[in-house]
Structures are given as structure tokens and as C-alpha cells.
Amino acid sequence: MGYMGRLEKYRNIRRYRRRCALIVLLAFLLVIAGILGADYSVNGLMTDTGRVGIISFNLVDSQLEVCFMNMKFNVRADFLQEFVNFMKGLADFLAWVF
């Protein structure tokens, strides 16, 4: 074990950070895959439909119904249109600025 130069030290730190970020990403993906697999199998047993039902979207009377884990949220379509127009305006502004 000799003296570790500055360049080698920071190279090892970057490698360590990348490994840690990769481990966190893989753990997150594994958790998501487990939740989706469990939801798929429970839906297959309970409702005879083999589909993922954690998040579902339905259009009901010009309202978007978002169902997340059996909690229903209704979103007005005109609100979505206003939001889309706002985002387009923001994108145009940012394109003009930069």
C-alpha cells in the first residue's frame, strides 16, 4: 500500500458513487417489479383478469378518472387543457430565453 495520488483517489470516489447509484437504481427496480408482480397475481386470483391494476385511467363524462390503489381521483378535462397550454407557453418562453 503506497501513496494514492489525487487523481486516483477521486477516480475511486467516482467509481464508488457510480456503484452506489447503480445499487440504489437496481433495488428500486426490484421493488417496483415485486409490487407489479404481486398486483398482477392478486388481480388474477380475485377478478379473473391478469392485468396490473395499481394505476388505471378511465374517461368518464369528459373527466379523467385516475384510480391509484383503489383511490379514485377525478380530473376535469378543461383543467388538463389549461395545464397543457401553460406548459407549451413555458416551453416556448424557455426556448426564447435560451
N, C-alpha and C positions, 0 to 999 in steps of 0.2 A: 504494500500500500504506500504509494508515494503521494506526492503533492498533486492535487487535482487543479488543473488550470481553470481560469474563469470561464472560458468558452465551453469546456467540457462540463463544468458544474451546471451552467444554465441550459445546456443541451440535455442533460439528465433530468433537470427540473421540467423542461418542456415535455420530454417523453413521459415522465411520471404524470403530469397533468393530462396528457392525451389518454393514457391508460385509465386514469380515474374517470375521465369524461366518458370513455367507451364503456366502462363497467356500469356507470350510472345509466347510460342510454340502454344498454342491454338488459339491465334489471327492470327498467321502466317498460321496455317492450315485452319482457317476460310476464310482468304483472298484467299488462293490457291483454296479452294473448290468453292468460289464465282466466281473466274476467270474461272475455268474449267466449271462450270455450265453455265455461260454466253456464253462462247465459244461454248459449245455443243449446246445450244439452237439457237444461231445465225447461226451456220453451218446447223442445222436442217431446219431453215427457208430459208436460202439463197441457199443451194446446195442440199437439199433433202437427205443429208447424216447426220445421227445423230452420229457424232463422234467428238472427240476433235481434233482440228487442230492447236493448238498453236505451237506444235513441231511435225514435221514429218520427217521421214528418208526415202530416196529413193536411190536405186543403179542405177546410170546412167553411162554407158560406163566405168566401173571399177573405177568410182568416187562415193564417198558417198555424196549425196546431203542432207544437213540438212536445213530444212525450219523452221525458227523460226519467228512467227508472220509475215508471208508473205515476209520475207527477206531470200533469198537463199544463202547458203554457200556451196561451193564445196570443198571437201577434197579428196586428192589423196589417193588411197588405199596403195601405197607403203610408203607414209608418215606414215599412221596408222601402218603398219607393222614395220617400224623402231621404232616408239614410243613404240609399244608393246614389241619389243625386248629390248629396253632401259629399260623399266620398269621391265622386267624379270631379266635383269642384275643387276639392282638396288636392287631388292628384294633378289637376290642371295647374293649380297655384304652385305646387311644389315643382312641377316641370318648368314653369315660368321662372321660378326663383333660381333653380339650379340649372 
